[in-house]
Each structure stands twice: as C-alpha cells, then as structure tokens.
Amino acid sequence: MVRQNAPARGEPVSRPQLIQSMIDAMRVPELRDKILFTFAMLLIFRFVAHVPVPGVDTQALAQAFRQQALLGFLDLFSGGALANLSVAALGVYPYITSSIVMQI
C-alpha cells in the first residue's frame, strides 16, 4: 500500500516546521552548545531537587504541607522540591516562587 502523498525517490522529506526548526538550530554549533547546556542544567537541577537538607524531619514536613493549603500551593510552584526541603529549594526556588507570586 503506497501513501498518496509519499515523496518520490530523491525528494526531501517534508517535516513539520517545529521539527525542522529544531534540526536547523542543532546544526549551528553555538546554538547547539547553548541548548545542550540548558538541558544539562535542567537535568542536574531536577536531580538536586531530590536531595533533602540534612537534619530535617521529612515526614513531619510532608504532613505540614498536606495540612496547609497555602504551603501545598507554593509547593506546586516548586515542582515538589519545597515539600522535600531539598538543597535546591534553599537556593533558586525562593526567587522563582516570589516571581510567580508577584505576577499573580
């Protein structure tokens, strides 16, 4: 069974514009380096978000977040790292959360 809109042999394959833009961006070395660096930092940040601060009772903290609706709402902005009281929650999350709250 042959598709009706299949390209003939030797013709370039038509891709959605978003996919083609991503492929074109990866061909530029400077852009590729910046995109890969951004993804690497996001990956590292997500791993650090699961490292709890030493000396904190995480079960008591999780219970407090379940009982307080406002704390649960703020935890939603931090992606769950605030309820874990992770190392990342002490660094960047206060700035991010305050920016989101001020925009609301």
C-alpha positions as a Markdown table, in Angstrom:
| # | Residue | x | y | z |
|---|---|---|---|---|
| 1 | Met | 0.0 | 0.0 | 0.0 |
| 2 | Val | 1.5 | 3.3 | -1.1 |
| 3 | Arg | 0.7 | 6.6 | 0.6 |
| 4 | Gln | -0.7 | 9.1 | -1.8 |
| 5 | Asn | 1.4 | 12.0 | -0.6 |
| 6 | Ala | 4.7 | 10.0 | -0.3 |
| 7 | Pro | 7.6 | 11.9 | -1.7 |
| 8 | Ala | 9.3 | 10.5 | -4.8 |
| 9 | Arg | 12.7 | 8.9 | -4.5 |
| 10 | Gly | 15.3 | 11.6 | -4.1 |
| 11 | Glu | 13.0 | 14.3 | -3.0 |
| 12 | Pro | 13.5 | 15.8 | 0.5 |
| 13 | Val | 11.1 | 14.6 | 3.2 |
| 14 | Ser | 8.6 | 17.3 | 4.3 |
| 15 | Arg | 8.7 | 17.7 | 8.1 |
| 16 | Pro | 6.6 | 19.8 | 10.4 |
| 17 | Gln | 8.0 | 23.3 | 10.8 |
| 18 | Leu | 8.8 | 22.9 | 14.5 |
| 19 | Ile | 10.8 | 19.8 | 13.9 |
| 20 | Gln | 12.7 | 21.4 | 11.0 |
| 21 | Ser | 13.5 | 24.4 | 13.1 |
| 22 | Met | 14.9 | 22.2 | 15.9 |
| 23 | Ile | 17.0 | 20.4 | 13.4 |
| 24 | Asp | 18.3 | 23.7 | 11.9 |
| 25 | Ala | 19.1 | 25.0 | 15.4 |
| 26 | Met | 21.1 | 21.9 | 16.2 |
| 27 | Arg | 23.2 | 22.5 | 13.0 |
| 28 | Val | 24.5 | 25.8 | 14.3 |
| 29 | Pro | 27.4 | 25.0 | 16.8 |
| 30 | Glu | 26.9 | 28.0 | 19.1 |
| 31 | Leu | 23.1 | 27.4 | 19.4 |
| 32 | Arg | 23.6 | 23.6 | 19.8 |
| 33 | Asp | 26.1 | 24.2 | 22.7 |
| 34 | Lys | 23.6 | 26.6 | 24.5 |
| 35 | Ile | 20.7 | 24.2 | 24.0 |
| 36 | Leu | 22.7 | 21.2 | 25.3 |
| 37 | Phe | 24.0 | 23.3 | 28.3 |
| 38 | Thr | 20.4 | 24.3 | 29.2 |
| 39 | Phe | 19.2 | 20.8 | 29.1 |
| 40 | Ala | 22.1 | 19.6 | 31.2 |
| 41 | Met | 21.5 | 22.2 | 33.8 |
| 42 | Leu | 17.8 | 21.3 | 34.0 |
| 43 | Leu | 18.7 | 17.7 | 34.4 |
| 44 | Ile | 21.2 | 18.4 | 37.2 |
| 45 | Phe | 18.7 | 20.8 | 38.9 |
| 46 | Arg | 16.0 | 18.1 | 38.9 |
| 47 | Phe | 18.4 | 15.6 | 40.5 |
| 48 | Val | 19.4 | 18.2 | 43.1 |
| 49 | Ala | 15.7 | 18.8 | 43.9 |
| 50 | His | 15.5 | 15.3 | 45.4 |
| 51 | Val | 18.5 | 15.8 | 47.8 |
| 52 | Pro | 17.0 | 16.7 | 51.2 |
| 53 | Val | 18.6 | 19.1 | 53.6 |
| 54 | Pro | 20.2 | 17.2 | 56.5 |
| 55 | Gly | 18.6 | 17.3 | 59.9 |
| 56 | Val | 15.0 | 17.9 | 58.6 |
| 57 | Asp | 12.2 | 15.5 | 59.5 |
| 58 | Thr | 10.8 | 15.0 | 56.1 |
| 59 | Gln | 7.7 | 13.1 | 57.3 |
| 60 | Ala | 6.7 | 15.9 | 59.6 |
| 61 | Leu | 7.3 | 18.4 | 56.9 |
| 62 | Ala | 5.2 | 16.4 | 54.4 |
| 63 | Gln | 2.4 | 16.3 | 56.9 |
| 64 | Ala | 2.5 | 20.1 | 57.4 |
| 65 | Phe | 2.3 | 20.6 | 53.6 |
| 66 | Arg | -0.7 | 18.3 | 53.4 |
| 67 | Gln | -2.5 | 20.2 | 56.2 |
| 68 | Gln | -1.8 | 23.7 | 55.0 |
| 69 | Ala | -3.4 | 24.6 | 51.6 |
| 70 | Leu | -1.2 | 27.6 | 51.0 |
| 71 | Leu | 2.0 | 25.6 | 51.6 |
| 72 | Gly | 0.7 | 23.0 | 49.2 |
| 73 | Phe | 0.0 | 25.7 | 46.6 |
| 74 | Leu | 3.6 | 27.1 | 47.0 |
| 75 | Asp | 4.9 | 23.5 | 46.7 |
| 76 | Leu | 3.1 | 23.2 | 43.4 |
| 77 | Phe | 5.2 | 26.1 | 42.0 |
| 78 | Ser | 8.5 | 24.5 | 43.1 |
| 79 | Gly | 7.7 | 21.1 | 41.5 |
| 80 | Gly | 7.5 | 19.3 | 44.8 |
| 81 | Ala | 11.0 | 20.3 | 46.0 |
| 82 | Leu | 9.7 | 22.6 | 48.7 |
| 83 | Ala | 7.9 | 19.7 | 50.4 |
| 84 | Asn | 11.1 | 17.7 | 50.4 |
| 85 | Leu | 13.0 | 20.8 | 51.6 |
| 86 | Ser | 15.7 | 20.0 | 49.1 |
| 87 | Val | 19.1 | 21.7 | 48.7 |
| 88 | Ala | 17.8 | 23.3 | 45.6 |
| 89 | Ala | 14.8 | 24.7 | 47.5 |
| 90 | Leu | 17.2 | 26.8 | 49.6 |
| 91 | Gly | 18.9 | 28.4 | 46.6 |
| 92 | Val | 16.9 | 29.2 | 43.5 |
| 93 | Tyr | 13.3 | 28.3 | 44.5 |
| 94 | Pro | 12.6 | 31.3 | 46.8 |
| 95 | Tyr | 13.4 | 33.6 | 43.9 |
| 96 | Ile | 11.3 | 31.7 | 41.4 |
| 97 | Thr | 8.4 | 31.3 | 43.7 |
| 98 | Ser | 8.4 | 35.0 | 44.7 |
| 99 | Ser | 8.5 | 36.0 | 41.0 |
| 100 | Ile | 5.5 | 33.7 | 40.2 |
| 101 | Val | 3.5 | 35.0 | 43.3 |
| 102 | Met | 4.2 | 38.7 | 42.4 |
| 103 | Gln | 2.9 | 38.1 | 38.8 |
| 104 | Ile | -0.3 | 36.5 | 40.1 |
